[in-house]
Amino acid sequence: MRKKRVIDVQINEVPLKEHSPSINDCLDEQKLLYDMLLSREFDNRSAIVTRQGRAWFHVSAAGHEGLAVLPQLMEKNDVLVPYYRDRALVLARGMSIVEMTRELMGKATSHSAGRTMSNHFCSKEHNIFSVVSLTGTQCIPAAGAAWASVLDNKNGLVVCGVGDAATRQGEFYEAVSFAVERRLPVVFVISDNKLGISTSTEKMAPYRLGIFDECLIRRVDARKPETVFPVAQEVFNKARFERTPCILVCRMDRLDSHSNSDSHKLYRTPDELETLQDPIENYVAYLKEKGAITDQALDEQKESIKADVAEIFERVYHEEEPDPATVSTYLCNRESAPTVHVEMEAEETQVKAVNQVLNEALSQHPNVLLFGEDIEDPKGGVFGFTRGLSTRYPERVFNAPLSEATIIGSSVGLSACGWRPIVELQFIDFVGLGLNQLQSQLGTLSWRTVGKWRCPVVIYAPYGAYLPGGGIWHSQSSDGILAHIPGINVLVPTTPADTVALFRTALSLDMPSLILIPKHLMRERHERRLVSPVSLGQANIVRAGKDITLVAWGNTTQLATMAALQAEKDNIDIEVIELRSLVPWDKQRIAESLRKTGRLIVVQEDTRTASVGASIIADILDENDNFFSLLAPPRLVTREDIHIPFNPCLEKAVLPGTDDILASVYAVMS
């Protein structure tokens, strides 16, 4: 027999608080039976109403009911991060059939007010984290929630459900790696039904391919629910008290098609369908054998559940539909919380200003945490943003693994559990590796839960070009991509004082913000001056003028100012407006300026197609007063749709420069 290898992970030991057990030592057999029957009847009724047109989409959990035993091993403050086929598990945890029916029918009274699909479970009251469709995406936030429990010095446990097909997602590997690295109390419960819709996972699942060390894995046959309890009890206690993550592989059969839009008879043979095991039938047989239930009692319970579910479905069907006028609520909560800041002068450079405001946040707020690659001393980040901070706050400043998905995804779990993470990405070019977490989790959490779960994360990263030698993967701006994600503020300061002010603003909000630091400008020295508050969407008039409105942000602000000074020699008076905030942006200030000057030029370093600059011009001219103020066609000075090359002369050729701006200036004046 192969000897099991113990994974030795060196971490700082955190003393555990004394624990008062509230977990059942014995299985409540009747509760388990009830929860399983309730889940099955919900699926049966859902299939009927979907065919009737009273609902639009349904995913059956038939065959997965054996997991309903797990909540009997969870405490009130434990967190459940389910996936879409975990209905029985979620019901047993406390989410009601009424709530599930509202979700199925997309009612205004549902937990998402009709915004998420059915089977996207969520209940803040019962610590059930909101499901997303991209299965596997939930694993890193689950690890983040477990990390929050460790940081809070609690004996909390996180249970994360995931389908066997989703274990091939890279983010599942990242979550397991992070949990092992930091010894997090999280159990990844794999529903192993050997199918990913129609594709067999028999030769695909990593735990069958020997990818993971067996010391991480426990296996149980959830088709026999009574056998799950003792195995899960051992695993949960180990994770909770020894802070040892585990992968609990639960064998089961999916008894129905993937969803109501699928037919499993297309890819499963009659013989295969005949051999599928029903966990409810198996469990009932077990109870009968030990004399714990009679046929009459079982029939009466089934009929009672059937009547209750039918009544609930009928009642919920007549509840109100969502009001379209409210569809944008909880997308952006841009009202700052009241904060008191010490009056101070900003440092001379943006790099020092970032360090200054991070130190302020860590010193004033015990729930602020800093996380990123290479940010601990002595390095203090590749640009030195965090130098000295890990020495000052060793318990809240952490190096991250080389994984943007882990950095962003764990911050989702941390923030959902009461922390305020500030995370550094080394370059905004690397955000693509974490784009799934940014777009699917971070940007949607508040909106998809109508504010029940919040995600006040601040991400900052150096961005942009105009610094020779960066090339394709160290010079991107990505404005258009980042501004296209609803629910995330995008801020671009260009001075030390504005850097401090915008960080302060972002940290006062109850929603995520992304702060871009222009690399070309971040080491330029400025006179020290007092920090003035800057609200979201508040542009700055760098230079007043009457002939042309010139809008810029980031690195191009300096170019715009230089062009304005040059044009002044030709008696052209340019008003330079620095946005400072791309989402939201200051439409009012630009419109007022345009009505005064009659001419509009927008300059950006991002690519032309589907860009922020193009969107600004289109939105401004969508209003008649603005359009009829024009004395010349608006101009967009931009990089064309081409990557940033490595050679400095090639880089200069593709980026907009002062001469390009002046060419547009003279064109609109003519």
C-alpha positions in Angstrom: 0.0 0.0 0.0 1.2 3.5 -0.9 2.4 5.4 2.2 0.5 8.7 2.7 2.7 11.7 2.6 2.1 14.5 5.1 2.1 18.0 3.6 4.2 20.2 5.8 3.2 23.8 5.5 5.0 26.4 7.6 2.6 29.0 8.9 2.3 31.3 11.9 0.2 29.4 14.4 -2.9 31.2 15.5 -4.3 30.2 18.9 -7.8 28.8 18.7 -10.5 30.1 20.8 -12.3 27.7 23.2 -15.0 25.9 21.4 -18.5 25.2 22.6 -19.8 22.4 20.4 -23.3 22.9 18.9 -22.9 20.2 16.3 -25.0 17.1 16.6 -23.0 14.0 17.5 -25.6 11.8 16.0 -27.5 11.9 12.7 -31.0 13.2 12.8 -32.4 10.6 10.5 -35.9 12.0 10.3 -34.7 15.5 9.4 -32.5 14.1 6.7 -35.4 12.1 5.2 -37.6 15.2 5.3 -35.0 17.4 3.6 -34.4 14.9 0.9 -38.1 14.4 0.1 -38.6 18.1 0.1 -35.8 18.7 -2.4 -37.2 15.9 -4.6 -40.7 17.2 -4.6 -39.5 20.7 -5.4 -37.8 19.3 -8.5 -40.9 17.4 -9.5 -43.1 20.4 -9.2 -40.5 22.7 -10.9 -40.5 20.4 -13.9 -44.3 20.7 -14.2 -44.5 24.5 -13.9 -41.6 24.9 -16.3 -43.5 22.9 -18.9 -46.6 25.0 -18.1 -44.6 28.2 -18.8 -44.8 29.5 -15.2 -41.0 29.2 -15.0 -38.3 29.4 -17.6 -35.4 27.3 -16.5 -34.8 24.5 -14.0 -31.9 22.4 -13.0 -32.8 19.2 -11.2 -30.9 18.0 -8.1 -32.4 14.5 -8.2 -29.7 12.1 -7.1 -27.8 14.7 -5.1 -30.0 14.6 -2.0 -27.5 12.7 0.1 -25.6 15.9 0.8 -28.6 17.1 2.9 -26.8 15.5 5.8 -23.9 18.0 5.8 -25.7 21.0 7.5 -26.2 18.8 10.5 -22.5 19.1 11.0 -22.3 22.9 10.5 -22.6 25.7 13.0 -24.6 28.8 12.7 -21.7 31.1 11.7 -20.2 28.6 9.2 -20.4 29.6 5.6 -21.9 27.5 2.8 -20.7 28.3 -0.7 -22.8 26.0 -2.9 -23.1 25.3 -6.6 -26.2 25.1 -8.6 -27.1 21.4 -8.0 -26.8 21.7 -4.2 -30.5 22.2 -3.6 -30.9 19.6 -0.9 -27.8 20.9 0.9 -29.1 24.4 0.8 -32.6 23.5 1.9 -31.1 21.6 4.9 -29.0 24.6 5.7 -32.2 26.7 6.1 -33.1 28.3 2.8 -36.9 27.8 2.5 -39.0 26.3 -0.3 -40.8 29.6 -0.5 -37.5 31.4 -1.3 -36.5 28.8 -3.8 -39.9 29.1 -5.6 -39.6 32.8 -5.8 -36.1 32.4 -7.3 -37.4 29.8 -9.8 -40.1 32.2 -10.9 -37.9 35.3 -10.8 -40.2 37.2 -8.5 -39.6 40.6 -7.0 -39.7 38.9 -3.6 -36.8 36.5 -4.4 -33.4 36.9 -2.9 -32.2 38.5 -6.1 -35.4 40.4 -7.0 -35.5 38.3 -10.2 -31.9 39.1 -11.3 -30.4 35.6 -11.1 -31.4 32.3 -12.6 -33.1 29.5 -10.7 -30.7 27.3 -8.7 -28.5 30.4 -7.9 -29.1 30.0 -4.2 -28.4 32.7 -1.7 -29.3 33.5 1.9 -27.4 36.0 4.0 -29.4 35.0 7.0 -28.1 31.4 6.8 -24.6 32.3 5.6 -25.3 30.8 2.1 -23.1 32.7 -0.3 -24.5 33.6 -3.7 -24.1 31.1 -6.6 -22.7 32.1 -10.0 -23.2 30.2 -13.2 -19.5 29.8 -13.9 -19.1 26.7 -11.8 -15.7 26.5 -10.1 -15.6 30.3 -9.8 -17.0 29.9 -6.2 -13.9 28.0 -4.9 -11.5 30.9 -4.5 -14.0 33.2 -2.7 -14.7 30.2 -0.4 -11.0 30.0 0.4 -11.1 33.8 1.1 -14.0 33.3 3.5 -12.1 30.6 5.3 -9.1 32.9 5.5 -11.3 35.5 7.1 -12.2 33.0 9.8 -8.6 32.4 10.5 -7.8 36.1 10.6 -10.7 36.6 13.0 -9.4 33.8 15.2 -12.6 31.9 15.0 -13.3 28.2 14.7 -15.4 28.8 11.6 -15.8 26.4 8.7 -16.5 27.0 5.1 -18.2 24.3 3.0 -17.8 24.7 -0.7 -19.8 22.7 -3.1 -18.5 22.0 -6.6 -19.4 19.6 -9.4 -16.9 17.0 -10.6 -16.6 18.5 -14.1 -15.7 21.9 -12.6 -12.7 20.4 -10.8 -10.8 20.8 -14.1 -11.2 24.6 -13.8 -7.9 26.3 -13.0 -9.6 28.3 -10.2 -10.4 25.0 -8.4 -6.7 24.2 -8.4 -5.8 27.7 -7.2 -8.3 27.5 -4.4 -7.1 24.1 -3.1 -3.5 25.3 -3.4 -4.2 28.5 -1.5 -6.2 26.6 1.2 -3.3 24.2 1.7 -0.7 27.0 1.7 -2.5 28.9 4.5 -4.1 25.9 6.2 -7.6 27.2 5.8 -10.7 25.5 7.3 -12.5 24.8 4.1 -13.9 21.5 2.8 -14.5 21.2 -1.0 -17.4 18.9 -1.4 -17.3 17.4 -4.9 -20.6 16.1 -6.3 -19.1 13.2 -8.3 -21.9 12.1 -10.6 -19.3 11.4 -13.4 -20.9 13.8 -15.8 -20.3 17.3 -17.1 -23.6 17.8 -18.8 -23.1 15.0 -21.4 -19.3 14.4 -21.1 -18.0 11.6 -18.9 -15.6 12.8 -16.2 -14.3 9.2 -15.6 -10.9 10.0 -17.2 -10.9 13.7 -16.6 -11.4 14.4 -12.9 -8.1 15.3 -11.3 -8.8 13.3 -8.1 -9.0 10.2 -10.3 -5.9 11.1 -12.3 -3.6 11.2 -9.2 -3.2 15.0 -9.5 -3.8 15.6 -5.8 -2.1 13.9 -2.9 -4.4 11.4 -1.4 -3.9 12.9 2.1 -6.2 15.7 0.9 -9.0 13.5 -0.3 -11.7 11.5 1.5 -14.3 9.6 -0.5 -17.8 8.5 0.4 -20.8 7.0 -1.4 -23.5 9.6 -1.1 -26.0 7.3 -2.8 -26.1 5.8 0.7 -26.8 9.0 2.7 -26.4 7.3 6.1 -22.7 6.6 5.3 -22.0 10.3 4.6 -22.4 11.5 8.2 -19.5 9.8 10.0 -17.1 10.5 7.2 -18.1 14.1 6.9 -18.0 14.5 10.7 -14.4 13.4 10.7 -13.5 15.7 7.8 -15.4 18.7 9.1 -13.8 18.4 12.6 -10.3 18.1 11.1 -10.8 21.2 8.9 -12.4 23.2 11.8 -10.0 22.3 14.6 -6.7 21.4 12.8 -7.2 23.9 10.0 -6.6 21.3 7.4 -8.4 21.7 4.1 -10.0 18.7 2.6 -11.5 17.5 -0.7 -14.6 15.3 0.1 -15.5 13.4 -3.0 -19.2 12.3 -2.8 -20.1 9.6 -5.3 -23.7 10.0 -6.6 -25.8 9.5 -9.7 -27.5 12.4 -11.6 -31.0 11.0 -12.0 -32.4 13.6 -14.4 -31.2 15.5 -17.5 -28.7 18.4 -16.9 -31.6 20.9 -17.1 -35.0 21.3 -18.6 -33.3 22.2 -21.9 -31.4 18.9 -22.1 -32.4 15.3 -22.6 -30.0 12.8 -21.1 -31.5 10.0 -23.2 -29.4 11.3 -26.1 -26.1 10.4 -24.4 -27.0 7.8 -21.7 -28.0 4.2 -22.7 -31.1 2.5 -21.3 -28.8 0.1 -19.4 -27.0 3.0 -17.8 -30.2 4.7 -16.8 -31.4 1.4 -15.3 -28.4 1.1 -13.0 -28.6 4.6 -11.5 -29.1 4.5 -7.7 -31.6 6.8 -6.0 -30.3 8.0 -2.6 -33.8 8.4 -1.3 -34.8 4.9 -2.2 -31.6 3.6 -0.6 -32.1 5.7 2.5 -35.7 4.6 2.9 -34.6 1.0 2.6 -32.1 1.6 5.3 -34.6 3.2 7.6 -37.1 0.4 7.0 -34.5 -2.3 7.8 -33.9 -0.8 11.2 -37.6 -0.2 11.9 -37.3 3.6 11.8 -40.2 4.2 9.4 -43.2 2.4 8.0 -44.7 2.5 4.5 -47.8 4.3 5.8 -45.7 7.0 7.6 -43.6 7.5 4.5 -46.6 7.8 2.2 -48.2 10.3 4.6 -45.1 12.4 4.7 -44.7 12.4 0.9 -48.4 13.5 0.5 -48.0 16.2 3.1 -44.9 17.5 1.4 -46.5 17.3 -2.0 -49.5 19.4 -0.8 -47.3 22.0 0.9 -45.1 22.5 -2.1 -48.1 22.7 -4.5 -49.7 25.3 -2.3 -46.5 27.3 -2.1 -45.9 27.2 -5.9 -49.5 28.5 -6.5 -49.2 31.3 -3.9 -45.8 32.4 -5.2 -46.9 32.4 -8.8 -49.3 35.3 -7.9 -46.7 37.4 -6.1 -45.5 40.6 -7.8 -43.1 40.7 -10.7 -40.0 42.8 -10.4 -40.3 46.5 -11.3 -38.1 47.4 -14.3 -37.5 50.8 -12.8 -35.5 49.2 -10.0 -33.3 47.0 -12.1 -30.2 49.3 -11.5 -30.5 49.4 -7.8 -27.6 48.0 -5.7 -25.3 48.1 -8.8 -23.5 51.1 -7.5 -23.6 52.5 -4.0 -21.5 55.6 -4.5 -22.4 57.4 -1.4 -19.4 57.7 0.8 -19.6 56.7 4.4 -18.8 59.5 6.8 -15.1 59.5 7.5 -12.7 61.8 9.4 -9.3 62.2 7.8 -6.3 63.9 9.4 -5.4 66.9 7.4 -2.1 66.2 5.7 0.1 67.0 2.8 0.6 64.5 0.1 4.0 63.1 -0.6 6.1 64.3 -3.6 5.4 61.3 -5.9 2.5 59.0 -6.6 4.5 56.0 -5.4 5.1 57.7 -2.0 1.5 58.9 -1.9 0.1 55.3 -2.4 2.4 54.2 0.5 1.2 57.1 2.6 -2.5 56.4 2.1 -2.1 52.6 2.6 -0.3 53.3 5.9 -3.2 55.6 6.9 -5.8 53.0 6.1 -4.0 50.2 8.0 -3.4 52.4 11.0 -7.0 53.7 11.2 -9.0 50.5 10.3 -8.2 47.2 11.9 -10.2 45.3 9.2 -8.1 46.6 6.4 -5.8 44.0 4.9 -3.2 44.4 2.1 -2.5 41.5 -0.3 -0.4 41.2 -3.4 2.6 39.8 -5.1 6.0 40.7 -3.6 4.5 43.4 -1.4 6.1 42.3 1.8 9.5 43.8 2.9 12.2 44.0 2.0 10.9 44.3 -1.6 7.7 46.2 -0.8 6.2 45.6 -4.3 8.0 45.9 -7.6 7.4 49.6 -7.6 7.9 50.1 -3.9 4.2 51.1 -3.2 4.2 49.0 0.0 7.7 49.4 1.3 7.8 49.3 5.1 4.2 48.3 5.6 4.6 44.6 6.3 7.2 45.5 8.9 4.7 47.9 10.6 1.7 45.6 10.1 2.9 42.0 9.8 -0.5 40.6 10.7 -2.3 42.4 7.9 0.2 42.7 5.0 0.7 39.5 3.0 2.5 38.3 0.0 0.2 36.6 -2.5 1.0 33.7 -4.8 1.6 34.4 -8.4 -2.1 34.3 -9.2 -4.3 37.2 -10.0 -7.4 35.0 -9.8 -6.5 34.1 -6.2 -5.7 37.7 -5.3 -9.0 39.0 -6.6 -11.2 36.0 -5.7 -9.9 35.7 -2.1 -10.7 39.4 -1.6 -14.3 38.6 -2.5 -14.6 36.1 0.3 -12.7 38.3 2.7 -14.9 41.3 2.1 -18.1 39.3 2.3 -17.0 38.3 5.8 -16.3 41.8 7.1 -12.8 42.6 6.0 -11.8 45.4 3.7 -9.1 44.1 1.4 -6.8 46.4 -0.6 -5.0 44.3 -3.3 -2.2 45.2 -5.6 -1.8 43.8 -9.1 1.8 44.2 -10.3 0.6 45.5 -13.7 -2.9 46.0 -15.0 -1.7 43.9 -18.0 -2.0 40.8 -15.7 -5.7 41.5 -14.8 -6.8 39.0 -17.6 -5.7 36.2 -15.3 -8.2 37.4 -12.7 -10.9 38.7 -15.1 -13.3 36.0 -14.3 -13.3 36.9 -10.6 -13.4 40.6 -11.4 -16.4 40.3 -13.8 -18.3 37.3 -12.4 -17.9 37.8 -8.7 -16.6 41.3 -7.7 -18.7 43.3 -10.1 -22.0 41.5 -9.7 -22.1 40.5 -6.0 -24.1 43.5 -4.6 -26.4 43.7 -7.6 -27.2 40.0 -7.8 -28.0 39.8 -4.1 -29.8 43.2 -4.0 -27.3 44.4 -1.5 -27.4 41.5 0.9 -23.8 40.6 0.2 -21.3 43.5 -0.4 -17.8 43.6 -1.8 -15.9 46.7 -0.7 -12.6 45.8 -2.3 -10.0 48.3 -3.5 -7.7 47.1 -6.3 -4.8 49.2 -7.5 -2.3 48.6 -10.3 0.2 50.5 -12.4 -1.1 51.0 -15.9 -0.2 52.4 -19.3 2.8 53.0 -21.5 5.0 56.0 -22.2 7.7 54.2 -20.3 10.1 52.6 -22.9 10.8 48.9 -22.7 7.5 47.6 -21.4 6.3 45.9 -24.6 3.0 44.1 -25.1 2.5 42.8 -21.5 3.8 45.6 -19.4 2.3 48.7 -21.2 -1.4 48.1 -21.6 -4.0 50.5 -20.4 -7.1 48.3 -20.8 -9.5 51.2 -20.1 -12.2 49.9 -22.4 -12.2 46.4 -20.9 -12.3 47.6 -17.3 -14.8 50.3 -17.8 -17.1 47.8 -19.4 -17.7 45.8 -16.2 -20.8 47.2 -14.4 -20.5 47.6 -10.6 -16.9 48.6 -10.3 -15.5 52.1 -10.1 -12.5 52.9 -12.3 -10.3 55.7 -11.0 -7.2 57.3 -12.6 -5.3 59.8 -10.4 -2.3 61.6 -11.8 -1.0 63.6 -8.9 0.0 62.6 -5.3 -2.7 64.6 -3.7 -5.4 63.1 -6.0 -4.0 59.7 -5.4 -4.5 60.0 -1.6 -7.9 61.6 -2.1 -9.2 58.9 -4.5 -7.9 56.1 -2.3 -9.7 57.7 0.6 -12.9 57.9 -1.4 -12.7 54.3 -2.6 -12.1 53.1 1.0 -15.2 54.9 2.2 -17.5 53.1 -0.3 -19.5 49.9 0.1 -18.6 48.7 -3.4 -15.5 47.7 -5.3 -13.1 50.2 -6.9 -10.2 49.8 -9.3 -7.4 52.5 -9.1 -5.0 52.8 -12.0 -1.7 54.5 -11.4 -0.1 55.9 -14.6 3.5 54.5 -14.8 4.9 57.4 -16.7 3.8 59.9 -14.1 4.0 58.0 -10.8 7.6 59.0 -10.0 7.3 62.6 -11.2 7.9 65.0 -8.3 5.2 67.5 -7.2 5.1 70.2 -4.6 3.7 69.0 -1.4 0.2 70.2 -0.9 -2.8 69.5 1.3 -5.1 66.8 0.2 -8.6 67.9 -0.8 -11.5 65.5 -1.1 -12.3 64.2 -4.6 -15.7 62.7 -5.2 -16.4 59.9 -7.6 -17.0 61.2 -11.1 -15.5 64.6 -10.3 -13.3 65.8 -13.1 -10.5 68.4 -12.7 -10.2 71.5 -14.9 -6.4 71.5 -15.2 -6.5 74.6 -17.4 -9.4 76.9 -18.3 -10.0 78.0 -21.9 -12.6 79.2 -24.3 -11.8 77.7 -27.7 -11.5 73.9 -27.3 -12.5 71.4 -24.7 -9.7 68.8 -24.4 -10.5 65.8 -22.3 -7.8 63.5 -21.0 -6.9 61.1 -18.2 -3.9 59.2 -16.9 -0.7 59.6 -18.9 -2.4 61.6 -21.6 -3.2 64.4 -19.2 0.4 65.6 -19.3 0.3 65.5 -23.2 -2.9 67.5 -23.3 -1.4 70.2 -21.0 1.7 70.4 -23.1 -0.3 70.7 -26.3 -2.5 73.4 -24.7 0.6 75.4 -23.8 2.0 75.0 -27.4 -1.4 76.1 -29.0 -1.4 79.2 -26.8 1.4 80.5 -28.8 -1.0 80.5 -31.8 -3.7 82.3 -29.7 -5.7 79.1 -29.3 -7.2 78.9 -25.8 -7.7 75.3 -24.7 -9.6 74.1 -21.7 -8.0 70.9 -20.4 -10.2 68.6 -18.4 -8.7 65.6 -16.5 -11.3 63.0 -15.8 -9.7 61.3 -12.7 -12.6 58.9 -12.8 -13.7 56.8 -15.8 -16.5 55.0 -14.1 -18.4 57.2 -13.3 -17.2 60.0 -15.5 -18.1 63.7 -15.2 -20.5 64.2 -18.1 -21.8 67.5 -16.7 -18.5 69.2 -16.5 -17.6 68.2 -20.1 -21.0 69.3 -21.4 -20.7 72.7 -19.7 -17.2 73.2 -21.2 -18.4 72.1 -24.7 -21.3 74.5 -24.7 -18.7 77.2 -23.9 -16.0 76.2 -26.5 -18.1 74.5 -29.2 -15.2 72.1 -29.9 -14.4 68.7 -28.3 -11.2 66.6 -28.5 -10.7 63.5 -26.4 -7.3 62.0 -26.1 -6.6 58.5 -24.8 -3.8 55.9 -24.9 -6.1 52.9 -25.2 -7.1 51.4 -28.6 -9.8 53.1 -30.7 -12.5 50.4 -31.1 -15.2 50.3 -28.3 -13.0 52.6 -26.2 -13.8 55.0 -23.3 -13.0 58.0 -25.5 -15.3 56.9 -28.2 -18.1 56.3 -25.6 -17.6 59.8 -24.1 -18.0 61.5 -27.5 -21.1 59.4 -28.3 -22.7 60.1 -24.9 -22.0 63.8 -24.9 -23.4 64.3 -28.4 -26.5 62.2 -27.6 -28.0 65.4 -26.1 -29.3 68.0 -28.4 -28.0 71.0 -26.5 -24.5 69.5 -26.7 -24.8 68.5 -30.4 -26.0 71.9 -31.5 -23.2 73.6 -29.6 -20.6 72.0 -32.0 -18.6 74.4 -34.2 -16.6 71.5 -35.6 -16.8 67.6 -35.6 -15.4 66.1 -32.4 -12.0 64.4 -32.6 -10.7 61.3 -30.8 -6.9 61.2 -30.5 -6.0 57.6 -29.8 -3.8 54.6 -30.3 -5.1 52.6 -33.2 -6.0 49.0 -32.7 -2.5 47.8 -32.3 -0.4 46.4 -29.4 2.4 48.2 -27.7 5.8 47.2 -29.2 9.0 46.8 -27.2 11.3 49.0 -29.2 11.0 52.6 -28.0 10.8 54.1 -31.5 8.0 51.6 -32.3 6.2 52.4 -29.1 6.4 56.1 -29.8 5.0 55.5 -33.3 1.8 53.8 -32.1 1.0 56.0 -29.0 -0.7 59.4 -29.4 1.7 62.3 -28.8 1.6 66.0 -28.5 1.9 66.5 -32.2 -1.2 64.3 -32.8 -3.2 66.4 -30.3 -2.0 69.6 -32.0 -3.0 68.3 -35.4 -6.6 67.8 -34.1 -6.5 71.2 -32.4 -5.7 73.0 -35.7 -8.2 70.8 -37.6 -11.1 71.7 -35.3 -10.1 75.4 -35.3 -10.0 75.5 -39.1 
